[in-house]
Amino acid sequence: MPNANSAPDRFFRVACYFEAALTLLAMLLGWLLDVNPFADLDFNEQGLAIGMLLTLPLTLLFFALQQLPYAPLQNIKTLLMETLGARLHRRHWTDLLILAGIAGFSEEVLFRGMLQPWLENATGITAGLIISNILFALVHAVTPLYALLAMLMGLYLGLSLDYGGERNLLTPIVIHGFYDFIAFIVILRNYRHSL
């Protein structure tokens, strides 16, 4: 008889592997398109501090949207509870931090480290920012509203890349990772309260 915990454990592992594979995809695409996805990654205190600071507006918006009685937002909340909440609710907070960190790093290396610079060189800065985040929205299109919110978040992350005067991929990585971690905690808390 299969272990009852094996499905959630498998989901967590697959989610981590999938997100980590996005870094490999970024490296492969970067090699094919002659773009170094890590060229603008500088591990420094300024990038870390700016990233943590710029996580705050997204977090406040996330909490505000959780409270709105707008049906499509409530549908997203329910969908996230049923998918992520149901599969991750037995995980320790450190597991959620690991998954959020992998997702933040890998997705940002792919979208802001590889695609955005390549598209900026090919189409111009504004078009590169917009097109890369249309693609970001499409891969997050679980509902039309979720895709729109993902695009707006992607634009925010894309703009944060140059915040502070110097391009640093660390800033959107930190924002994305911390935001995902907070969202995971809230989704799991909501799921546990619904049980």
N, C-alpha and C positions, 0 to 999 in steps of 0.2 A: 504494500500500500504506500503511495507516495506521501512524502512529508507535507503537511499542510503549509509549512513555511517555505517550501521550495519554489512556488510560483512567485511570491514577492521577492525572494532572493534572486531568482532568475531575472525578473524584471529590472531590479536594481543593477545587476551585472551587465545586462544587455544595454540598459540606458547609459551606463558609464562607458562601455565599449563603443557604442554608437557615437556618443558625443566626442570621445577621443579620436575616433576615426575621421572626424571632420578636420582635425589638424593634419592628418595624413592626406586628406583630399586637398586641403589648402596647399600643402607642400607639392603635391603632384601637379595641381593646376599652376602653381607658381613656377614650377620647373618647365612646364609646357609653354607658359605665356611669358617666361622670363621676368617674373616678379618674385622678389624675396618677401614672403609673408611676414617675416620677422624683422624687416629692415627698420621699422619705426618702433620697435619694442625696446624700451629703455627702462630697466628696473631701477627706479629712483624714488626718493621720498615725495617729491613734488607730484609725480604721476599717481602714486598711491593716495596721497592726501586729497588731491583734486577728485580722484575717482570716488573716494569715500564721501566727500562733500556733495558731489553731484548725484550720488545715489539717493540722497534725501528727497529731492523733488519727486522723483519717480515713486519712491516709497509712499510719500504723502498722497500722491495721485492714486496709487494702488488701494490704499485704505479708504480714500474717498469713494472710489468706484465700487468698492465692496458694499458700501452703505446705500448706494442709489437703488431705488426700487424699479429701475428700468429693466424690462423683461429680458432683452438680449444679454445684458450684463449678468443678470441672475442665471441665465442659461449657461454662460461661460463658467460662472462660479460652480454650478452644479456639475458641469462636464469635468472640470478640473478635480472636483472632489471625487467623482466616480472613477476617474482614470488614475490620476496621481495619488489622491488621498487613499483610495482603496488598496493601491499597490505599495505604497510607501509608509503607511501609518504605523508599522511596527519597527521602522528603522530608527536608529539613534540619530540625534541631531548632528553628530559628526559625519554620519553617512550623507545626510542632506547637504552638509557643507562641502563634502568631497564632490558630490554630483553637481552642485551649483558651480563649484570651482572649475570642474572639467568643462561643463557647458559654457560658462563665461569665457574661459580661455579659448576653447576650440571654435566656438561660433564667432568670436571676435577675430581670431586669426584668419578664419575663412572669409568673413564678410567685410571687416574693416582693415585687415592686414593684407589680404590678397585681392578680393574683388573690387573694393572701393578704389584703391590706388590704380589698379589696371584700368577700370572704367573711367577714372578721372583723366588718365593719360590718353585714353582713346576718344573720349567724348567731351571732356571739360570737367571742371570741378563740380559745378552744380548738377549737371546731368549724371556724373559718376555717383554722386551722393544719392540722388533720387533713384537711379536704376538699381544700384546695389541694394537699396532698401525696399524696392518693389520685390526683388528676389527674396530678401529676408522675410517680407510679408507672405509671399507665396508658400515658403516652406513652413510657415506657422499658421497656415490658413485652415484651422480647425472649424472656424465659423467666419463669415464675412466680417463681423465686427472685431473678432480676435485678430484677423489679418490686418485690419485697419490700425488697431492698437499696436500691433507688432511693427507696422511700418512707421508709425509715429515714434515708437521707442527706438527703432533702428535709426531714424533721422537724428534723434537726440544723441544716440551713441556715436553716430558718424560725425556729428558736429563736435562732440566731446573729444574726438581724436586730436583736434587742433586747439583745444582749450588751454590757455596758459601761454600761448605764443609759439610753442614748439610741438610738433606732431609726436604723440606718444601713444602707442597702442595699449600701454598699461592702463591708461585712464578708462577706456571703455571696457576693458577686461574686468577691472575692479568693479565698475558700476554694474555690469551684467551679472557677475558672479554674486555680489552682495544682494542685488535685487532678487535674483532667483532664489537665493537662500532664504530671504525674508518671505518671499511668496510661498516657498515650500512649507515653511513653518506655519504660515497662516492657513494654507490649504489643509495641512494635516490637522491643525487645531480644529478647524471647521468640521473636518471629517469625523474626528474623534467625538466632537460634541453632538454630531448627528446620530451616533450609534446608540 
